[in-house]
Amino acid sequence: MVIANLAEVIAVYRARAALEPSHVAERAGISIAQYLALEQGTAWPGTKAVEAIIEALQIPHSHRVRLTAAGAPLDIYLQRMLHRYDIPALIVDSAWQTVEANTFARALLPDSARPGWNLMRWILLEADARRRLANWDDVAQGFSVALHAAITAAPRSPELLAIRDDAAKLGLSPRPTSRDCPDGQVLVWRTDSGAYPISACMVTIPSGRPDLQQIIFVPRSTHSVPVLMATPTTPALWYGPLLTDLLSCGLCGLLLTGGGQPTTYSCATGCVPELPAGQLELRIAQQVLARAFSTEGCRELGLAQEILLADGLELDLNVPVSPQHALNQWQHSMNDTQRRGILTTTLRSATVHRSLHHDGVDLTYNWLERI
């Protein structure tokens, strides 16, 4: 037996004994919710509750040592995996206290490296969380749901009960819900520079450690949100061809230059014919906008827009609701500075190849990496 299959082991021994979950809970002296949390793998009911369940099911002593993990240090493989992430990640125990945090988590949440620091307490009770999170109300609601689940699984945890009592004084009442919170919840971070990075909180159970939770903050919008929004610092105005330094010849590799009236792009060696700027820019814009403003991306940008408006920040241009809407804005509402900003935060380069189609050229794209 291995601890990764603890829930299955418990279920097997209960079936062998022909016992209902309620019978095992009664024998162990715990609640049915605590027992089901362990068998269904939804939460860690606490070390004492697990020991009582193992005793109630009369699991052989030869197996019990392999079913004991709570409080054990992280093994070297779990530590290496955590520290190899290039995004904020930390591991917390069943009471949401930090067990280990990687470098990026410590940069995002400096106190997370302090012994006994509690992510749940920080979210719900600390003034710093209200200052840092632009959508704190939604995040606090999601974490209060997680607090309810944690207390249900471990009703005698002093740390969780203390957080519940302190949260109640602030009017936050943990309550159940059908939604899995805070897993998948969007967080919008305020920064001193005025940018509003968006991340999603991902909660998983590390293999072999059902008593722990791994929390990862995954960036959800890597393209520059302020391109379409007002920011404290106005971007430099862009003059000239939009595709300057972004367009190269597929034969000789030279950058294409733009100029003339009307503007055209051409290769200094004549590898490709002169290309009308308007047609080429629109063709590339269609691909760029489809990538920059996916359905999910538009949803997240819409959330960011609502938060910025609520904070009193005026918008230069409403965020698009679809790639088609973005294209319409590109053609009728955006200025060249905004167009250039979208291009340079999405496209690394485009290469032009001779072709019998598409006005005589084909295009290949080299996109900026997205997480």
Disulfide bonds with the S-S distance in Angstrom:
none
